[in-house]
Amino acid sequence: MLTLENVQITQGSFSLHADFTIAPDTKTAVIGASGGGKSTLLSALAGFLTPARGRIRWNSDDLTTQPPAKRPISMIFQDNNLFPHLTAAQNVGLGISPALRLTQADHQRVSDALVRVGLAEMATRKPAALSGGQIARVALARLLVQGNPVILLDEPFAALGPAMRAEMLDLVAELVAETKATLLMVSHDPEDAKRIADQIILVADQIAHPPIETNHLFNDPPEAMRNWMG
Amino acid sequence: MARRAVSIISPLGLWGAAAAALLLFLTLGTLAAVAWQAEFTRGLGRADIAALRFTLIQAFFSALLSVALAIPVARALARRQFPGRQILITLLGAPFILPVIVAVLGLLAVFGRAGIFNQMLNAFGFETVSVYGFSGVLLAHVFFNLPLATRLILQSWLAIPAERFRLAQSLGFAPRDMFRQIEWPMLREVIPGIFAVIFLICTTSFAVALTLGGGPKATTIELAIYQALRSDFAPGKAALLSSIQFLLCTLAAWSAWYFTRHQDAAAGFDRAVQRSDAGAVGLRIQDGLCLGFAAFFVILPLAMVIKSGLTGILNMPDVVWWAALRSVLMAIASSIVMLSLVLPLAQIAAKEKRAWPEAIAYLSVSASPLVIGTGLFILLNPYFSPRDLALPVTIIVNAAMAIPFALRGLLPAMREVEASYAPLADQLGMAGFARFRLLTLPRIRRPLGFALGLTAALSMGDLGVVALFADPDAGTLPLMIYRLMGAYRMEQAAGAALLLLILSLALFMIFDRGGQKNADT
């Protein structure tokens, strides 16, 4: 269980409050106006921002001051998810060893992960020779080898076309189901949220509201939600 | 992003502190030594005042001539598209890494007593001109700085948006209006900074003054320091002159910084602006003449070095080859020392967004090699023989002098790495040397190769600190050439100069190409 206990994140004059829990093995969409603090919330969970107040816990572990790499959390960013000078396989391998010291078994895990995301043939290619969808798949393969129980997606598929985005979301749903991971994903598009999420966190008015079940939220949207959807 | 301060006791912090300490010692430490030993009470003699005046006057006129001549050349390059344009622009970059002594020999072959120029004057019945003294120093400084000024002005010219020229054309501007409304405002903005940079370079001129100047009428302060220490053995006098030189350089460096602080030279050289106002025959001829002049002025001395060197190079005593070997090894060592100093500073500046590493790295801009040399001489002389330390001291000083150039290339690249990839690297737990090897190094290869090549070439051609310290029989190749010139063994000097030219360019290219190989973005 992921717990945000009276968390206050401050960045200059902007601040965001969050106080809720997220059940394990759930898929949660984070929605709200741009600039509202969706990415800020994920950054705090991933460890790139330290909250001014409050605690972030995973089960009984206090993560609040842990550096990003020590947290049981993997994140995919909006861009720059792969190092352009490394091959697809090397980029995935970094998820196992940050110094890229891989054993024979590790190499096998990398290959398996690339096969799983449908990129068996692309292992030796560098990102410049991959399409946007393939780059996203490499990043997903890295999530697989990292094997963290919490996955954060900060709109990594925003630049893809609608069909490709739906395909990637389905792949994410499959991978999350296989690994029993807890997923939080930022989304701009209510359709994306409906497609994949069990529940939704609405970020508005400097508050990250507690998650509400997806169908419930869309059937009976609160005022902030109605403002956002227009 | 939260700033994760790297503690001073981390390996990077310690390494950076050590690099900073060494640079502070070389700049402010040696300055303190100089100030401590300076005989302020003895005052400035007549020769010292003459040196100060000569330094200021030659630097002023060198900068003035370089900039004034560079404007029409840069304009011609900006508005003409012709085969060989790119080669000419590359060639204009060459004097920067060209050893001074090589250029001096080339200029002597063209403008010297028996040079092409005087032969032509003779043939037409004119008096020959002397290249020594004020005119020679000026000539050499313009040779080095006209190309530099041209490239800097050209960058600003090409940074003017093409739309502005198009608008001017649609308003029916004549070339004169074009100049007054568009080009002059740009020039007024950039010229003071370029003038100040060249003034600074010429203030610290040593090798040119040593070879073409000298005597009571053409001695720079830098040369006077050398003579005080080396010929008169008067450290107190050298220290006094060094103090003056430091003030002068600081002032010049400050004004260079003041005039350039808002400029950002990021434009490329690849496009010439299409302009209908430049089509007139008169302007075409004018541009053609400017480009022809610039090309000849740069190419002719180099061609003469190659031509006169070819006979001498096969016929040189063994000591020249030994000096060459020493020089190459020292140049490589200098590059490595430079790297070990600049990397931690750049990394701390980029990663922790600190300003002090940059400030320390740029301190050496206002410290001239001979001032550093004098300070080190004062500090080391009581305990060691300067001759024994000549080579390590030269290696370290040359490394320090190259740091501002290296940092200028490296820091933006490292900042870009941090801005784009720090979150991913942090998330994956990449840290320490593995992070440097897997992330930073592959992404800074180009500026790194360039910085190493530049340092190697500059230190290969250096004739400064080494002249102050070295035993002439165990010196570097430039020092050897200076000695051969002094002994009027011009054929051997020419051969050695050609060897030096080849080695400098080769070192630069090996490092620079090494940075470009496999450097994918």
Interface residues (C-beta under 8 A of the other chain):
Chain A: S43 A46 G47 F48 L49 T50 P67 P68 A69 K70 S74 M75 F77 N80 N81 F83 P84 H85 L86 L94 G95 P98 A99 L100 K126 A128
Chain B: M1 A2 R4 S420 Y421 P423 L424 D426 Q427 L428 G429 M430 A431 A434 R435 L438 L439 P442 R443 D520 T521
